[in-house]
């Protein structure tokens, strides 16, 4: 099983069939696993691809607002997704 399928299964268990239909906004908070230099934008595509694979979002082209930031502590990745006007949360 490749990493995307494994991540999609893990995510599907966490969201319990909830999904966002239509337009959405997303906040991604990430804790760097070590002190190496990293480009924060590199995590966005992978996360959005897994959200589509897990059917949490219909398609990443419906994203209207994307915020990504490094945080000092917490879970390795924290994702907050909200449907926006014209979209429907299920």
C-alpha positions in Angstrom: 0.0 0.0 0.0 1.5 3.4 -0.9 1.6 6.3 1.5 -1.4 8.1 0.0 -3.7 5.1 0.4 -2.4 4.5 3.9 -3.0 8.2 4.8 -6.4 8.2 3.2 -7.5 5.2 5.3 -6.2 6.8 8.5 -8.0 10.0 7.7 -11.2 8.2 6.7 -11.3 6.6 10.2 -10.8 10.0 11.9 -13.5 11.9 9.9 -16.1 9.1 10.0 -17.7 9.8 6.6 -18.0 13.5 7.1 -17.2 15.5 4.0 -17.3 19.0 2.6 -19.2 19.4 -0.7 -18.4 22.5 -2.7 -16.2 25.4 -1.8 -14.1 25.3 1.4 -11.3 27.0 3.3 -8.5 25.2 5.1 -6.0 25.8 7.8 -3.0 23.5 8.0 -0.7 23.6 11.0 2.5 21.6 10.9 5.2 20.8 13.5 8.6 20.3 11.8 9.9 16.8 12.7 13.5 18.0 13.0 15.7 21.1 12.6 16.3 20.7 8.9 15.2 23.6 6.6 11.9 22.9 4.9 9.6 24.7 2.5 6.2 24.9 4.0 4.4 25.0 0.6 5.6 21.4 -0.1 3.1 19.9 2.4 0.0 21.5 0.8 -0.3 19.4 -2.3 0.2 16.1 -0.4 -2.4 17.0 2.2 -5.0 18.2 -0.4 -4.4 15.0 -2.4 -5.0 12.8 0.6 -8.2 14.8 1.5 -9.5 14.1 -2.0 -8.5 10.4 -1.8 -10.3 10.0 1.5 -13.3 11.8 0.1 -13.2 14.5 2.8 -13.3 17.1 0.0 -14.7 16.7 -3.5 -11.7 18.3 -5.3 -8.9 20.6 -4.3 -9.9 23.1 -7.0 -12.8 24.0 -4.7 -10.4 25.5 -2.1 -11.0 29.2 -1.9 -8.8 30.1 1.1 -5.6 28.2 2.2 -3.5 29.0 5.2 -0.4 27.0 6.2 1.8 27.7 9.2 4.6 26.1 11.2 3.8 25.7 14.9 6.1 24.8 17.8 4.1 22.0 19.3 1.0 19.9 19.0 0.1 17.0 16.6 2.5 16.6 13.6 -0.3 17.9 11.3 -3.5 19.7 12.3 -6.1 20.4 9.6 -9.2 22.5 9.9 -11.6 22.6 7.0 -14.7 24.7 6.8 -17.3 24.8 4.0 -18.0 28.3 2.8 -21.1 29.9 1.4 -22.3 28.0 -1.6 -20.8 24.8 -0.2 -22.5 22.3 2.0 -21.1 20.4 5.0 -22.3 16.8 5.4 
